[in-house]
């Protein structure tokens, strides 16, 4: 997914601006002008590109120029060019009352899924890619060993993400319920009717956001279930 993001930055922004330029001829003024132009580009939702997106576009440029400067012995024009300040991501967990309301009103076939999300702090890729082989009822643990990225099974996001999560009673009850539905017909704990892993955008747009609207709850990304889990356990 990161590779795809870099490809978009190259094709949409960096190559149109710098293709054909000699790297040693790109000076700090050109970099600053490029950054200023980026900030004027339209982003999602009708606004301008966010500071975070501008930084993501500049990162590969920074790496290219840094490598070239070191290899060919010229002054790196990115020296002293700091990343734009990015506002801290809002942490907006659900209250226990809201969690109970969501779990009471969500589609029954997704109740185990969201119960596990709310009480384990698993990332979306981790829960969507969770295999039955990593659910250890005997030791009361969920083993985080893989994640699902763009439909592909991969290793965990970071080495630190490889971990064991204790199965609380509410989580065990949800997993036992899900066991009756999917175990034996799919390697995945949470899956579609044909046994394939869940697709994040599909579940978010067809189940999660409509549910929040119907319950008259503030629209929040599914990732807030991870923050909610941490808050509830604290």
Secondary structure, DSSP 8 states (H G I E B T S, - for coil): -HHHHHHHHIIIIIHHHHTT--GGG--HHHHHHHHHHHTTSB-GGGSB--HHHHHHHHHHHHHHHHHHHHHHT---TTTT---------------HHHHHHHHHHS-HHHHHHHHHHHHH---HHHHHT-BGGGEETTTTEEEE-EEEETTEEEE-SSGGG-EEEE--HHHHHHHHHHHHHHBTTBSBSSB-TTS-B--HHHHIIIIIHHHHHHTT-----TTHHHHHHHHHH-
